[in-house]
Amino acid sequence: MAYEITLITSMAISVLFALSLNFITGFCGQISLGHAAFMGVGAYTTAAMMKAGVPFIATIPVAAVLAGCLGVLVGIASLRVRHDFLAITTMGVVFLFVGIVRQQDFLGGEIGISGIQASSFGRIGFMAFCLLLAAAFAVFSLVIKRSWMGFVFDSIADNEDVSRVLGIDVSKYKLIAFVVGTAAAGVAGSLYAQQFRFVGPDSFGFVESVSVLAMVIVGGIGSVWGVAVAAAGLSVMPLMIQFVDDYKILVYSALLFSMMRWAPDGLAGIVNRSVKRIRRRS
């Protein structure tokens, strides 16, 4: 039973993390290759605060705020770059984060922070809490996607120049997407720290950024349910299949290449096309 609880909890955290990137990349078209850095900010915030005796639940909003603040800085720095240059800029963030953490003794340096105190939720309670947060952000994403703000995000993702001509404040809404997405990633990092009771610089590097991007692309960029399903499935693969765990970056990179080549709209697109074919035949 403990194994199943661990699997479900890890799936819920991964779903929240993937949906946080989907809010930036899927909704607003901003490619980020450094999203793991924001999760790392949340994880280290919770780890350091709990080591100081702060209750777990009180660390979550702080983790979200700090990750969101970093999102503002990165978002402002990224306003004048697009596409490949944006991806390179955000990729630099994750390397910068890992480099800084490795040099800070109060954050554990190369060793990281271990022995994090368990929360008062208990295993089942914490699992339910993670599922609740993942579901809440999924619902929030759906509400935003179907609102006027969702149409604004779609317009920016399609063509920023046309959006400006239409009177949309592109910089403002790109920053909003970055703040919301990075804050949610910070919450996922907080849950990660509590789940594994350990955080280290290698836990939030470039490989994790590629992994979460793979979840978004496999699920279908912009699709809430598709990304959630892909994140749940891909997050447990390394835990259940040793080959995937040993060659994670190879497997996820192959998935990225395959989906971009043969199914660029991801799992959601495959399902939607299949449903349309069935309806036509009937």
Secondary structure, 3 states (H helix, E strand, C coil): CHHHHHHHHHHHHHHHHHHHHHHHHHHHCCCCCCCHHHHHHHHHHHHHHHHCCCCHHHHHHHHHHHHHHHHHHHHHHCCCCCHHHHHHHHHHHHHHHHHHHHCCHHHCCCCCEECCCCCCCHHHHHHHHHHHHHHHHHHHHHHHHCCHHHHHHHHHHHCHHHHHHCCCCHHHHHHHHHHHHHHHHHHHHHHHHHHHCEECHHHHCHHHHHHHHHHHHHHCCCCHHHHHHHHHHHHHHHHHCHHHHHCHHHHHHHHHHHHHHHCCCHHHHHHHHHHHHHHHHC
